């Protein structure tokens, strides 16, 4: 009996795309050791994939398509164009077919990150995103371009920038694409003076290290989202 389960793609593994795509990504955040978010820039020829799924929420951002037709989950979409933002929730089965050369970016977020930005309002399993093949979202599009630029020019020094961007992206996804309402608390006024002093001192004592957003937030006993927002 054939296996009907989609092929699970673990982006942290070595050469995960070998299973479904003709070429590896041109650019990947794998070596930069980003936390909470994974980024890839692809240039792929004509291809068709088997059914596959990610254990993380994944966004595909179109940059350039040779063909205006594209097949996803055995349905043909017309007028497929640059700037398209597709959303594939974690563990959702997907198959794609490109009728021409395709240039696109992928951004993946761990479901746990979306739960963190609600500050405990919802558990991980309660947060579901709406699936989308065709759509426009200027904020997600420009976030992808900024992450690509940061990875190209800063490489392994881009970790803190990427973590901050991941937190902002997670909040945006919950506000706009969550299947149920979740509260993201607004924060203003900046860090309390004593916590700001503690954070700055921690940074200055470790200028020779790559610090993560989560690490600095833990020093002042805050969630990464709360710390980044303030």
Buried (B, 14 or more C-beta within 10 A) or exposed (E): EEEEEBBEBEBEEEEBBEBBBEEEBEBBBBEBEBBBBBBBBBBBEEBEBEBBBBBBBBBBBBBEBEEEBBBBEEEEBEEBEEEBBBBBBBEBEBBBBBBBBBBBBBBBBBBEBBBBBBBEBBEEEEBBBEBBBBEEBEEBBEBBEEBBEBBEEBEEEBBBBBBBBBBBBBBBBBEEBBEEEBEBEEBEEEBEEEBEEBBEEBEEEEEEEEBBBBBBBBBBEBBBBBBBBB
